[in-house]
Amino acid sequence: MADHTPEQTVPDTAVATEQDAQPIEDAGAEEFYQITINLPNKGGKVQVIASPREAIQDVRQSIIESTETCMHSCFSLAFNGNKLNDFMELGDVEGITPDSELDLILNNYTEREARVHVNRLRDLLAGPAKLNVNAVGIDPAMSFLSTVSGHVEETPVDNSTYETAPATVFSHFDLNASSALSDFVPKGLERTPVQCVKSIALSGWNPPPHHLRLRGDLMYLIVTTLEGETVQITSTATGFHVNKSTSNHFDPTPRQDSKAASEHSLIVLLEKVSPMFAANFKKLQEFITCRHMLEVIPVTTAQPAYPWAIQPAPHTFDPTRPSEAYLNYGTESVDSLRDWNDELQSHRELPRTSLQERVMRDRFLNKINADFAEAAVRGAMDVVNGNVVALNPLEPEESHMYVYNNIFFSKGFDGRNTFEKLGGDDAAHVATGKDLEGVRTLNGVDVEGLYTLGTVVVDYKGVRVVAQSIVPGIFRQQEESSIVYGSVDNGPLVKSDEKFHQILGQAAKALHMAEHAVDNGEGKSTNLWTSFDTKGLLGADGRRYLLDLYRLNPVDIEFLENDVAAKDGMPEYPHKLTLMRPELMLLYWEHKLRAWIQERALEIKKRADEKKALAGESEDKNAEDKSTEDKTAEESKEDVDGETAAESNAEDDVNILDFDLSFNVDAFTSAQTLEEDADVKAEQENTVRDASKFLRENVIAVLLQDFTAYIVSPIDGGSLTKAMHRRGINMRYLGRIANLAKESNEPALVHIHYLAIQEMVVRSVKRIIRKALRGLPTTHVPDCVAHILNCLLGQEVNAKPMATLVEDGYTYTTFTPESLRESIQAEVLLRYRFQLPENFIKTMAKEKKIPLLRDVCLRSGIQVEARDYIFTPLASETAAETSVESAVTAAAGKKVNKEKSDKQARKIAKSKKRQTTFEPNDILTLLPLVKQASTRSNYADEAFEAGKTSLAQGHRQLGLELLLESLALHEQTYGFLHPETARCYQALAMIYYHSDDKEVALEFQRKAVIVSERTLGVDSPEALHNYLNLGLFEHASGRTLTALKYLKHAIQYWDLIYGKNHPDSSTADNNVAVMLQSLRDFETSCSFFERAKETQQLAHGQEHVILANCHHVLAKAYALKGDFETSVKEEQLAYDMYLKLVGAEDMRTKEAEAWLQELKNTVEFTNHQALYEKAAIEQQQQQQQQALHKATSLSATAAAAATKVALAEAAIRAANAEAQVGSKGHLSLNELMDYINNNPAKGPSAAGSKAKKGKANASKRGNKK
């Protein structure tokens, strides 16, 4: 490995050669062992860094993944001659110390171990970008970090040493040009590794005959080397050897000629057989290790992210690829189906008394959930593709049920009319998502004895499929129903098992659910915690399961009563299953708790005041007797002191356990109650109504305030959705948010208004595509998607696009741009109660084509080719081509214009072949959209929050230790590649950065970038912000050229995600400008400062303190450039704005005034100096003429000498003049600041110091994270 530091361990370990081993410092979180591994056959030693809490198998995995020891896979570790159990912890080995030695003992192969060994070699030969045959899309879990950085570690440089601006990635950068989609995948991405063999495959002589199995033969391989030789290899229990077999003759015995070779490792054997393999395998290892380790290891505990725009690698011939199922699972894989439900519930029942037991339990639960989700997705795709036979084939297709791979599948339709009164299929679709949400919520509460099913919801080809683990005994014919809690068969009969009710009470307390009475169908009252629609089932395994959890939260009654019915030109809302979100219920509960605490505190204070008044009256009555008076005064003082303390701690005296607020989840539903319970029901309904009003009247308004103050600043529809969901706001309120943002007339809410409308359009297009794809043959999917995209985005190129397969008569072929626009408007009005402007789609498709395409692809699961699509008419393109050619002719030799011309020419050439913007071939695949009920580690989250709280309170050491402990818990629970782990990496990076430990900060930030790219998406807002932070950290570490690469990458993606002028994009522009300024590229830095100012102007209006800061910073930038007149104009604007907004006495106003005066003095001085130099140059020209005239009377030799001297003197005077006026680029930054302040002798002046302070103030907004 390139860098064997503790921060680059996998998993929790690192391997280094003995000479590279470094002492490990205790980070304060836990102790580490540095174990020496003795390799077999005098192979030397390696060092392993591991935690004593790690299992021996984790240490083995570390050895297998190291480049020094990757040839070994079948071995055990021994300590003092005793083999160690793979599942025991390192710290439990008797007698082991932090610096002990372990022996690597080679084991005999089994068939499974031989398959693992061959698979490991295939993985190595495939390189980091190995094709995953089980992936549901193209290029899963991509990371571009190594490609963007260029694999070159830049040496830290002091930027003040640059005499001229070095070439950067922003040299010749066009700030007005939009990012090209063809650049979505960074140039230089290396996919193809160094080839080591031509092919390695299973031989046709497999499987070994029975008599040879008894001799130890396991399998036969056929390898074609780069030298062109084909060799047959036998895998035996003791290793691998070259045999005598050919394609026509079978003889698995070892060869005895010069090609004879036998080794325990197949890699070592091939190195002996093929010298080219040995040489290239070394290069391959270097190719792999030049990447960060987190870029290489597979994603196992999270959903890998699939990019929406891709440039797929060419398909290659691999004879062993079809056999991967055998190499992975063996010949008996079909008979070894996993019992998913038993595995899930058994893991839930693992002990959790100690922290380590809890961590291991969470780790196993996350792994089994990830495995279940992967199997469920593949099964759901097979169900939709028709590869699975239904259990009830005679019923309508919407009612079909399936069992595949021990998973139960059903479709998200109302096949049994359960939701007939609530909206039919629309309500059923919502219920499946709410059911998953309920499973996730109950898993988070984690009540012992209460079980939920493994649940995954998959949207694929227009069909929603629900995958669930199978409850034991559910398919058996039983005399009586196994439902013991809730409604039986959605009928009036309701049951309430006492044991179930008791266990559910624990969950209800955590979720603030109210116990409520319902009519049990027999005229009696039955108490329930959950909705009567939720069913408690007693499985054949004796476990209590909870199903149908879609009503775990109450009805949003205000929306149901005010917005569902058809009125005021609005159609009727498509369903009545309008429920509130769990985040809102918690938010409202905390809101009422705070109000209750304040109320109780006032009551305590009031009682204290009354007691104090009574004490005062008693003191007056006893005032006659002096001794009594003194005594009374003393007692009164003590009482008052006590009361004052009580008053100050009034809130502390409030017992939170006395607060009681819970919600009836059956309020405003069809659940029937007896008349005797009507009063309680009415009170509970009022509580639910108050929560609904709180959402509409308070929460949405607070969110808009956060948007206005830039506390939250979404960049795309996905981040807007997350911001709303975190506050418990349902997406049906998007139209309300769009209207309120527009009505506010706040410049800061303009982009929120736009994003809300774009999100409504994207979600409407998603539903249109979903409906069009439902029931469509796979062969028509690309044509359908391309045609809808053409109607949405390509109408300028072709106003009447036609589907390619129009003759087949499917409904999607009837779409036109006009009909699609009408469908979108109707969908937005129906679901979001928002009247979409007539021209909005056309305007959006014109101004934000790529962001709109991106959001549609992400929401619909579409992967398109990353190419430059033509969105404008061909005539415009031809005119553009002509203008570019003219520009090239006028500025011949300029590389940047040539590149533009070439790119434009390529676009024109491609466009001439196309009649539409999109073609079916551009649609590369359709991805399943997956939602799963993943579990969270409460302990890791609590440690993380406690660490952040400690840091906020100023306890840095404690906070850092808690965060490091949280990181260890995250890595053990979720694994390295998980969004939650990335959050920890990012937080720790920021802490170390502010602690001036920049190298550690960089390592953590690189991890944050890689993990967010691979699990959230290469162009996700999280990955983008992580790149921006990484650029800042690199710049602070003296690697500004590398930092600019990261910032350019982020800026290009920002343009693809949102477009121009997002309020937060000024942060990136400001940072780029500062870095370029440090490299003395003053011209380009001014351009970025200008764009940052323009962005802030759009976001805050013409007069704002932030805009004044921008003018102030820009004035300094122009001063550094030497353009003092523009600098004065900018500083004048800053001063006038400060004076008006914050007053003359504010420090910013005074600083701007001082700068303005200094700059005016400089301009005046420069003008005088220019006049003087002009006169000097004129005098010099006269002297030149006189010298030339005088030279004519001399001989030719003398004339030439005189002329040379005269010209030399003139050149010296001109150079001196040029050094005194114009650009001051030859001075250092400090010297130029001194020059600006007209104080060259005294060093930095007071105004110069103020300038630095002003710069910090100006960038305060920009550098906020």
Secondary structure, DSSP 4 states (H G I P E B T S, - for coil): -----GGG-TTS-EEEEGGG--PPPP-SS---EEEEEEPSTT--EEEEEE-TTSBHHHHHHHHHHSTTTTT--SEEEEETTEEPPTTSBGGGSTT--TT-EEEEEEPPP-HHHHHHHHHHHHHHHH-TT---TT-SSSSTT---HHHHHTT--PPP--GGG-SSPPP-TTTT--TTSPPPGGGSSPTT---SPPP-EEEEEE-TTPSPPHHHHTTTEEEEEEEEETTS-EEEEEEETTEEEEBS--SS----SBP-STT--EESSHHHHHHHH-HHHHHHHHHHHHHHHTS-HHHHSPP-SSPPP--SEE-PPPP---TTGGGHHHHHH-TTGGG----HHHHHHHHHTS--SSHHHHHHHHHHHHHHHHHHHHHHHHHHHHHHTT-S--S-TTS-GGG-EEEETTEEEEESS-TT-TTTTTTTHHHHHHHHHHHHHHHHHHHHH--TT-B---EEEEEETTEEEEEEEPPTTTTS--SS-SEEEEESTTSS-EEE-HHHHHHHHHHHHHHTBPPEEEE-SSS-EEEESS-TTSEEEE-TTS-EEEE--TTSS-B-HHHHHHTSS-BTTBPPPS-S--BPPHHHHHHHHHHHHHHHHHHHHHHHHHHHHHHHHHHHHHHHHT-SSHHHHHHHHHHHHHHHHHHHHHHHTTTTTS-GGG----B-TTTTSS----GGGHHHHHHHHHHHHHHHHHIIIIIHHHHHHHHHTTSS---SHHHHHHHHHHTT--GGGHHHHHHHHHHHT-GGGHHHHHHHHHHHHHHHHHHHHHHHHTT--GGGHHHHHHHHHHHHH-TTT-SS---TTGGG--GGGG--HHHHHHHHHHHHHHHH-----TTHHHHHHHH-HHHHHHHHHHHHTEEEE-S----S-HHHHHHHHHHHHHHHHHTTT-HHHHHHHHHHHHHHHHHHT-SSS--GGGEEEEPPEEEE-----HHHHHHHHHHHHHHHTT-HHHHHHHHHHHHHHHHHHT-SSSHHHHHHHHHHHHHHHHTT-HHHHHHHHHHHHHHHHHHH-TT-HHHHHHHHHHHHHHHHTT-HHHHHHHHHHHHHHHHHHT-S--TTHHHHHHHHHHHHHHTT-HHHHHHHHHHHHHHHHHHH-SS-HHHHHHHHHHHHHHHHHT-HHHHHHHHHHHHHHHHHHT-TTSHHHHHHHHHHHHHHHHHHHHHHHHHHHHHHHHHHHHHHHHHHHHHTTS-HHHHHHHHHHHHHHHHHHHHHHHHHSS--TTS-HHHHHHHHTT-SSSSS-HHHHHHHHHHHHHTTTTT--
